[in-house]
Amino acid sequence: MTGSDDSHDVVVVGAGVGGLVAAARLTLAGHRPLVLEAEERVGGRFSTIEKDGFKLPTGAVAIETTGPFWETFGELGIDPDLRIPDPPVMVHLRGHDLKPGAAVWEHMIKRVTKAAGKVAEGIARARNGEDLEDELTLEQWARRYTKSKTLLSMFQSLSAAIFTVNADELPAGVFFRLLRETGGYKQYGFAPRGNHEIARAIADQIESRGGQVRTSWTVDSIEAEYGRATGVYATGPDGSRELIRADAVISNIGPRQTARLLAGTEFEDAFAERSANVRTTALLALAFSSEEEIVKHPGIWNFTDTKRLCNLANLTATCPELAPPGRKLYEAYSAPRPSIGGEFDVDAERELLETDLRKQIPGFADAEVILFKAMRGDRAPAQQAVPGHDADVHTPAPNVFEVGDGVKPYGWIGTTACAQTARIAVDALLAGDALGSVVTR
């Protein structure tokens, strides 16, 4: 272990969207943060890996073209060069493919169940915050209006696809808050060279403004003294361990992992209590390829009346660069049961997903599976906290803040939520006295 005079305004632990956006916003304010990322690449669950010539997402597959993450590109002068599918989303409903919104409800009322009209009326009330008791799940809410398996399946599909939890695990208020604020279906695009290129562009902008981004650096602990964090101990790619002093710390690794970094300090008990009821969520993703186009739609396809399959992204319809010449690339998703905590039978859940794919996508039987991954546990979950049950951006230590999808605002989701947490954390940090001794450079 080596002692080091290395010091920075802020150390950011983790180079996911929350960490990168936080560091970028600090550089825009004139500070010089240091971002430490344990992986070899930046982006976290917003990145890309290469396998057999395919560029595969590590987590998030699409990028919203509105909201705080999108606004960050403009603030940094980054052109994400997205490809926008048309139509962006289709819903597969009893053999019919429909655009979300009125078309779905008209089809439901005419061909599936008259109860759909009552459900639509209930949604209108719930979007205004009516009929939403605390702890009511989305499935419980839906069963007030219908017994239709297709309708219940639709809510399950939306819950799993958007929130990475099952409908009986998602607070109904979170679902309807999203509908109220975004309309429910996002404007988005795919990155033709993979999400990593965009994450790397943010990292480059951080460094061009005086910050640093180091990959293959693992933060071992956050040091604290006299009621404040004073820096971090981190191990570099050569195995050497350094004390890096800082006036503040921003963590992008989730409440449970952050609590572990404070073990042995005066904040240990407070951080352990803060994260005690935080549980991660899980998601299965299966990337597959074919020579011929076997998926009808160029964007995201949502499914009802399935055992596990909730949605599927057609990546090469708009971004052929993501696959070798002559190959098509798709990625399908499902939420396992249970989707909270990460304890489930991976093989059985994968079989249920593949059974759905064989039924819904006739060409899947002859397709090549490129990669299957189960996103779960504390280190690689789908999300660091169940939506609606997040910790807070502020922590028990006055100069330690948290960003990412473990502290997302109620009703927010995805990379947009991560970027918003970065905005909240940095604004709070700059408004306080944590950086008061640092001369803006």
N, C-alpha and C positions, 0 to 999 in steps of 0.2 A: 504494500500500500504506500502511495506517495502523497506527501502533503503538497498542496498546490496553492499558488496565489491567484489562480483563475477566479474571477468574480464577474458577475453579470447583474444587470437590473433584475431580470426575472429568469428563472429556469422553468422551462415548459417540459413536462414529462409526457412524452408520447406525441407522435407526429400524425395522428389522425386528423380529421377535418377540424374538430374542436381545437386541438393544439396548434395546428397550422394557422387557422384563422386568428386565434388569439395572438400568436406571435406576430402575424402580419399586421394586426391592428396596433400592437405595441410599437412596431417599427414606424408605422404611419404617424404615431404620436411622438416619435423622436427617440425611442428607447432601443436598446440592443439586447434582445432576449437570446437565450441559448435554448435550442430545442434538442432534446435527447430522445432518440428513438431506438428501441431494442432490436427491431428488425433491420434487414439490409436495405429496405426500401421505405420510402415515406408513404403516407396515405392511410395506413391501418386497414380498416374495412372499406376504405375508399381508395383502392389501389388495383394493381393488375399483376398477375403472374403469367408466365409463358410456359406452355406445355405442348409439345409436338407441333409447334408452329401456330398454336391458338393463343390469343390474348384473352385471359379469363378474369372476370372480376373477383376480387377477394371478398366482397360483400355487396355493397350498394351497386346497382346495375345502371340506374338512370340518374340524371341530374336535373333538378327543377330549374326552370327558366324564370322564376320569380323568387323573391325572398332574400334573406340576409346572405346566404351562400353565393347566390348569383350576383348580388350587389358587390360582394367582395372582389369578384373578377374585375368589375369596372373600377373600383377603387385602386386596384393594383395594376391596371392596364393589361389585363390578361384576356385574350380572346380564346374561349374554350372550344370554339369551332365544332359545335354540336350538330348532330344530324337529328332532325325532328321527324318522327314517324307520322304517317297520316293514313288511317286514323291512329291516334296515340293509344287508345284502349278500346277493346271489345269485350263483351260479356257473352260467354257461351251458356245458353240457357235452353235445355231440353232440345238440343239439335239445331238451335237458331243462334246466330251471332248478331248481337245488338249493340248499338252505341249506348253507353251508360246515360242514365237520365230518364227522360220521358218515355223513350222507346221501350226500355226495360219494364217500366210500370204498366204501360199499355198492354204489352205482351202478357205480363203476369195476370192482369185483370181479365183479359179476353180468353186466354188459353190455359192458365194454370189454376188460379184461385181468385174468387171474388174478394177474399180477405186481403188481397194486395192493396185494394183501395183504402182499407182501414189502416194498413201498415203505412201507406204513403201519408195519410193524414197524421198518424202518430209521429212520423219522422218530422213533419212540419212543426209540430208542437215541441218535440224534443230539441230541435235546432234552436228553439227559443228558450231552452232551459226548463221546459215544463215536463212533469212526469218523470223526473230523474232523481230518485232518492239516492243517498250515499250508499256505496257498495253494491248497487244494482249492476249486474253484468249485462253485456250486450245481448247474450242469449236469453236471459231472464226478461229483458225488455221486449225482445221480439216475440217470446211465447205469450206475452199478454195479448197479442193481436192475431196470432196465427199458429196453426199446427202443421202447416204445409212444410213438408220436408225440403222442397225446392227453395222456398223462401228462407227457411232457417239455414239451409246450405249456402245461400247467397251471403247472408250476414257472416257466416263462418269463413267463407272465402275472402271477403273483404277484410275481416279482422286479421286473418293469417297473413294475407298479402301485404297489408299496409302496416300493421302493428307487430307482426311476428309473434302473436299469441292467439290462442283459440278464443272463440266468441264467449265461452263460459269462463274465461280468465280475464277478459278485458272490461274495465269499467265502462258502462254505457256513456257516461259523461265525456270520456275521452274521445269516443267515436263521434259524438254529435258536436263536440267543440271543433273537431277537424272539419266536419261538414259546414259548420257555421262560418269558419274563417277562411276556408279554401274552396268550398264547393265539393270537396271529396275527391275529385279527380284532378291530378296535377298536370301542369304544363311541363314537359320534360323533353330531354334529348339524350342520345347516346354519344359517347366520345369515340371517334373513329379509330384512335390509336390507343384506347384504353384509359381508364381513370388515372392511372399512375402518371401519365403525361401532365394532367392538370394539377395533381398533387405536387409533382416536381416543379411545375411552373410557379406555384405559390412559394415553395421552399426557395427557389431561385430569387424570387422577389424579396423574401425575408433577408437573404444574404446580401443582395445588392443594396439594401438599406442599412447594413451594418450589423444585422443579427447573424446568428450561426445556426446551422442545422447539422447535427452529427447523427449518423446512423450506426447501428451495431454498438450502441452505448446503452447499458442497462443501469437504471437507477436502483440502487440497493436500499437506500433509506433517505428519509428527509430528516435533517438535523434541526433541532429546536433548542432554544435557550431563552430564559427570561420572558416566556410568554409569546415567542415569535419563532417562525422558521428562520434559520440562518443560512441554509444551503442544502446541498444533497451530496451523498456519497454515490459515485457512479463508477462502473467498471467498463473500460474501453475495449475495443476489438483485440488489443494485444494482451488483455488480461490484467492490465494495471488498474489499480483502484485509486480514485482521486476524490478529494473534497473540493466541491465547487461551491463557492459562496455566492449568495444571492440575497437581494432585498425582499424577494417574494417568490413563491412557487405556484405554478398553475399545473394541475394534474389532469391528464386526458386518458387515464387508464381505468376509470370506474371507481365508485365509492369503496368497494370491497378491497380492491388492490391498493388504493390510496391509504386506507386504514392500515394495511400491512406495512407501508413505508413509515408510518408514524409509531410503530411498535417500539417500546422502550423509551419513548419521550414522555414529557408531561401531558401530552395530548392523547396518549394511547387509549385511555378509557372512553374519552369523549368521541373519538373517531370510530371506535368499535361500536359504540352505541348508535352513532349516526348511520352506520352501514348494516346494523344487525337485521333489519327487516327488508333490506334491498335484495332482490332476487333477479338474476339474469334471465334472459329469454333465449330460446333456441329456434333454429331454422335449418332445414335441410335444403341443399341446392345440388342439382344434378345438371351438368353441362353435357350436351350431346351434339353429334354432328351427322350430317348426311350429304350425299352428293347432289341429290335433287331437293328442291324446296318441298318440305313436308308440313310446314306450318303456314296457315292461310294469311295471317296478318303481320304487318311490318312492325308493330309495337308490342304492347303487353296484352296478353289474352287472359282474362279471368274466367274461372270455371265454377260451375255449380254442380250439385249432385255427384260429387266425387268423394272418395274416402279420405284423401290427403291432398292431392294436387290443388293448389289455390291459384297459381298464375304461372305464366310462361312468357319469357322475353325472347323475341326473334331478333338477334343481334346483327346478323349479317345482311338482313333485308335493307338496312340503311348504312351499315358499316362493314362492307366486305373485307376491309383491311384486318378485321379481328380474326380471320381464319386463313389458312393456306388457300392458294388459288384452287377454285373448283369445289370448295367445301362450304357448307352452311353451318352456322353455329347458333344453338339455342341454350337457354338455361331455364330449368323448371324449379319450382319452389313448393315446399310444404312445411307446415308447422306440426311437429310431432305431438304426441300426447304422453305425458303433459309437456307443454312447451315452456314451462317455468322451472328453473333449477337445473335442467340438463340431465335428469335421470330418466332415461328411456331406452328401449331396445333399438339400437341403431339399425341392425340388420332387418328387423321386422318392419320398422318405419320406412326403410328404403324400399322394401318389397311392395308395401302399400302404394308408395309414390310411383314406382315403375308399373304397377298394375294399372293405375289410373292412366298413365301415359300410353300404355298399350291400347287401352280402350278409347281414349280421346284422340290420339294421334296415330292413325293406322301405320304410318311409316316408321314409327318408333321401334318396332320389332326388328327392323333391319338397320337401325342407326347405330353409330359407334358412341359409346359412353366415353367422354374425354376425362371428366373429373367428377367425383362425388365428394361432398364435404358436409359434415355435421357441425354447424356453428353452435357451440354450447360451452358452458362452464365459465369460470371467471376470466380466463385469459383470451378466449376467442368466442364470445357469445354473439348471438344475433344483435342483442342490445344489452347494455350494462344494467338496465333496470326495467321492470315491467311498466309500461305506460300508465301514468297516473299514480305510480308509487315510487317516484324518484326522490333522491336526496336533493339538497339545495346547492346552488352554485357556491354560496358562502359556506365555510366550514368552521369548526371550533377554533381554528387558528386564524388570527386576524389577517395574516398575510399569505394564507394558503387558499386558493380558489380551485374550483373544479369545473371542467367543461366536458362536453360530450353527451352521449345519449343515456348516461346514468343520472343526469341532473336536468333533463329537458323540461321546458315549461309544459304545463298541463295542456294536452291537446296537440302538442307539436310532435313532429316525427322526422326521422331520417337525417340526411346531411343538413337540411334546413334548420332543424332543431339544434344540431351540433354547432352550426355557425352562430345561431342566436345565443346559445350559452356562452360562446366566446365573446360576443358583443357585451352581454351582461357582466361577465367576469372582468373584462378589461375596463369597462366603464366604472365598475365599482373599485377596481384597483387604482385607477388613475384619480378617482375622486377622493380616495383615502390618503393616509399618510405613509403607506408602505414604501413608496418610492420618493418620499420627501427628501431623502438625503442624496438622491441621485441627480446629477446635473444632466438635463436633457441635452443630448448631443446632436 
